[in-house]
Amino acid sequence: MKKQFMSFFALLMVCTLAQAHHGSSISYDTGKLWTTWATVVQFNYMNPHPTMVFERTVENGVVEHWVSELLTNPSMMARQGWTKKRVEEGLQYGARVKLTLATSRAGGFSGIVMMIEAADGAPIGGGKATGAVDLDGKAGGLQPKGDIVLPGQENRP
């Protein structure tokens, strides 16, 4: 009986560890949020996080092409009333949305979307982001500055 209990406990621990989730602050600078208007190119409603490709027009009419994942997940979006059908209708190709983002710590046109608002101001997904800087039209959004050392790179030459 004790051996069966220990086997069950070991299996439970393995399953619990398998459910562990990554932290968004490792890959994205979530301490420095910014907002911008964007046009949806593609939205993928999938687990564990939906993904979105969007474009934003910056100074001199230059169009930046960004890739992103959403902080929120499909089940949380559904609980907020944004079912797969509603999201796909609201975030179809060409939809204009206001995004609150955190840029990838590695830089480039990659980030995590913390919040999405429809053109009429209705929330589509995410929570209430506060303290975000409006960088609509500013090239590159909020790129990391200096030599950023990512986790795991501390001891590299």
Helices and strands as residue ranges (DSSP letters): H 2-18, H 24-27, E 34-44, E 51-57, G 59-61, E 63-70, H 74-79, H 84-90, E 96-103, E 110-118, E 123-126, E 133-134
